[in-house]
Amino acid sequence: MEHGQTGEHHAEHHVAHQPHSSEQNTEHHHAKNWYDKSYKFLLILPVILIVFSLFYLYNFNNANGDIIYKDVSLTGGTTVSVFDKNIDINKLGQDLKVDFPDLLIRGMSNIRTGGQEGFIFETKAEANVTQTALEKYLGYSLTKDNSSIEFSGSNISQGFYQQLKFALMVSFILMAIVVFIIFRTPIRSLSVIIAGLADIIMTVVVVDMLHIQLSTGGVVALLMLIGYSVDVDILLTARVVKDHDGTLNQRMFGAFKTGITMTLTAIAAAAVALAFTHSFSPVLSQMFTIILIGLGFDIFNCWITNASMLKWYMEAKAK
């Protein structure tokens, strides 16, 4: 009797789950058919974004003499850190903006309490001019006990900026060479390189739109993005091209599960780091902001740009 009841129970259990499984398979089949029909059209999105980004940077360069806004660490100028928790930095910026049009003011916060500990005053003016104006406004002398003054000459800063640009360009070229050595076929390699280049270009456009003045740390963050974006693109390309288990879509989906986990983990880590550094370290805050923007574009460019190009190539090769 018990055996019969158990058999009936299993039968009911099987029947209860059969429609659900059938529904899942149907949804998966529809999603697969949609992607197979639409992946070529999806390439229109990155093409539009890349063309827009290049057009934006071209106009930006004509208007500003470069493709980014630079802070004093890249242009030369004076940085004054004043340890005074009672100063209204918004009013300070408004009052001295006339004398220093390129002025940038940031607050310094206590890591534990979050309260203001002082402010950072950056301008391209000479150190003595900046110090005199600040002392007149504050009503007291700036000394080693209550402030820190740093000045970098324009020639040194601009020379350092040129070296950073050269390092960025060389690293991208070396990355491209390594990718060509690994995959050997131009189309496979170009899909990785185009996706990585699109990450950097689109990130720079958003940084400009947010009026972020890049420091040396910001340029370093762009260097880090090159390495990370290429990692995920190489993972996808290697799985699709060199792994022969399963169908093309199955290999791409397997790579997607691994790659998206890697990227989302990196985004979560960068977001936590940004939350902790935002109030007390402008350089680190800028780095993590740029990394977060770049990782967002990496998801788009890897799984739409690179994936669609690879699928198109593999299907054309099969025919």
N, C-alpha and C positions, 0 to 999 in steps of 0.2 A: 504493500500500500504506500509506504513511504517512498519506495523507489519510483512508483508511478507518479506520485505527487512531484518528486524531484524532476522527473523527465518533463512533466507538464510545465513546471517552473522554468526550466531551461528553454523550453520551446517558446513560452511567453516572452522570456527575456530576449531571445533571438529575434522574435517578431517585433518586439518593442523597439529594438535598436536598428532593425533593417531599414526603415524609412529614413532615419537620421543619417545613416551611412550613405544611402542612395542620394540623399539631398546634398551631402558634402561632396560626393563625387561629381554630381551635376554642376555644383557651383565651381568646383575646380576645373571642370571641363570648359565651362563658359569663360572663366578667367583666362585659361590657356588659349582658347580660340581668339579672345579679344586681343591678347598680347601678340599672338602670331600675326594678326591682321593689322595691328596698330603700331608696332615697334618702329617701323620706318617713319611714320608720321610723327612719332615722339621726338625724332631728331630735329624737327623744325624748332622746338623749344630751345635747345642749346644753341642752335645756329642764330636764332633771333637774339638771345642773350649775349652771345659772343660778339656779334656785330654791333649791338648797342653799346657794349662795354668798350670796344675799341674806338667807336665814334666818340663816346663820352671822354675817354682818356686823351684822345687827340685834341678835342676842344679844351679840356682842362689844362693840358700842357701848353697850348697856345696862350691861354689866359694867365697861367701862373708860372710858366717857365720850367715846370716839372710835372710829373704825374701824381705827386703826393704833396700834402702839406708837411713841412718839416719843423721840428722844434729846435731849440737852441743847441741841442747836442749835435745836430746835423748842419746847422747854418752858422753857428757861432753866436755868442751873446752872453748874457749874465743870468745866473740863477741864484736867487736869494731865498734862503729858508729862515723864517722868523718864528721863534718859539713864543708866541703870544696868543693865549687862548681867548682874549677878550676883543679881538678885532673882527669887525663885520667884513668878511671878505667880499661880499657883494657890493657894499658901499665903497670899499677900497678900489675895486675894479672900475666902478662907475666914475669915481673922482679922478683916477689917474689914467683913464683910457685916452684922454685927450693928449697927454704928454707922451704916452706910450701906446700907439695904435695897435702894435702887434702883441700887446700884453696878454699873458696867460697866467691866471691865478688858480691854484688848487689848495684845498684845505688839507691839513695833516691831522689825522685822528688817532686817538689812543686805541691800541689793539683790543684791550680788555673792556674798556667802558664805552668806546665809540665816540667819546666826546672830543671836541676840537682841541688840538694841542698847539696849533699854529697854522701857518700858510706858506706856500711856495710861490714865489714871484719870479716869473720868467719874461725876459725881454731881450731884443737884439741890441739894445743900447749898451754903451760902455759901463764898466763896473762902477766907476766913480759917479757917473751921472745917475745911475739907478740908485745907488746908496744915498746920495744927497736928497733925491726926491722922496725916498721912503722915510728917511730920518725927519724931513720937514713935515711929512704927513703924520707920522707916528708921534712926534714930539720928543723923541729920545734918540740917543746914539746907538748904532748897531755895533755890537762887540762880539767877541768870540763866545761870550757867555749866553747871549740871547739870540744869536743868529749864525748863519753860515753863508758865505758869499763865494761863488765859483764863477770864473770867467773863462771862456774859451774863444780863441781867435777864430775869425771866419775862415782863414786859410787852412788851419789845422782841421776844423770841423768839416769843411767842405772836402778836404782831402780824404778824411776818414769816411765820409759819405760815398765818395767815388770808389773807395776800396770795398765798401759793403755792396755797392751795386755790382762791382766786378765779381765779388764772391758769389752773389746771387745768380749772376749769369753763368759763371763757370760751373756752379753746382747743378744748374739745370742742364747744361750741355753734357756734363759727365753722367748725369742720370739718364739722359737720352741715349748715350753711347751704351751704357749698361743694359738698358731695355732692348736695344737693337741686338746686342750680343746674346741675350737670353732667348729672344723670340725669333730673331733672324729674318722674319718676314716683315716687309714694310708696313702693311696694313695693320697687323697685330701690334707692332711697336708704335705706330702713329696714333692708334686709338688710346693707348696709355698716355702718350706724351700730350696729345690734345686735351685729354681730360685733366691732366695735372696742370697744364698751362692755363686752362679755363678756370680752375680753382683760384689760381693766383690773380688773374686779371679781374675776375668778378669780385674777389675779396677786396682788392685795391679800390675798385669803384665804390663799394659800400663804405669803406673807410673814408674816402673822400667825401661822400654824401653826408656822412656823420660829422664832417669837419674835424676829424681826429688828426692832430699834428704828430706825425710819426717820430719816435725817438730811435736810438740805436736798438733798443729792445724790440721795437715794432718791426724793424727790418729783420732781426733775428727770428721773430715769430713767423715771418714769411718764408724764411729758410727752412724752418721746422715743418711748415705746411707742405713744402715740396716733397720732403721725405715721407710724410704720412700719407698724403694723397696717392703717391705712387705705390706705396705698400699695398693698399686695398685694390688698386687697379691691377697690379701684378697678380694678386691673389685671384681675382676674377679671371684674368686672361689665362693664367696657368691652369686653373680648374677646367675652363672651357676647352682649351686647345690640347693640353697634354693628358688630361684624364679622359679615358674612353668608357667609363662605367656609366650606364644609363643614357637617357636621351639628352639632347642639347639643353632643353628646358630644365630637366632635372639637375644637370650639372650647374647651370646658372643659378637655380634656386638654392642649391647646396652652398654655392659660393656666397650668395646673398645672405643666407642665415649667419654664416661665419663673419662676413664683412660688416654687416649692419650691427652685429653684436660688438665688434671691435670699435666701430665708430661711435655708437651710442655710449659705450663705456668711456671712451675718451672725452665725449661731450659732457658727460656727468662729472668726470674728474675736473675738467677745465671750468665748469660752472661753479663747482664747490670752491676751487682755487680762486676764481674771480670774486666770489662772495667774501672770502677771507682777506683778499689783498686790496679790494676796491678802496677802502678807507685810509690805508696807510702807505701803499706803495704804488704810485702812478705808473711806474715803468712795468711792474708785473701785471697790474690791472690792464694796461694797454696790450701787453702780450697775450693774456688769456682772452681778451675781447676779440682780438684778431684771429686767434686760434679757433674760437667758437664760430665766428663768421665763416672761416675757411672750411671747417668741418661740415657746416650746413651745406655749403656748395659742393663739398666732396661727395655727399650722399647723392645729390642731383647729378653731378657729372660722371660719377662712377656707374650708377645704376640706370641712368638714362642714356647719357652720351656714349660712354665706353661700352656698356652692355648692348645697346642697339647696333653700334658699329660692328661689334664682334659677332652678334647673331646674324647680321646681314652677310658678313664675310663667310661665316661657317656654312650658311645655307647655300650661298653662291658656289662655294667650293664643293659642297656635296653634289650639286647639280652638274 
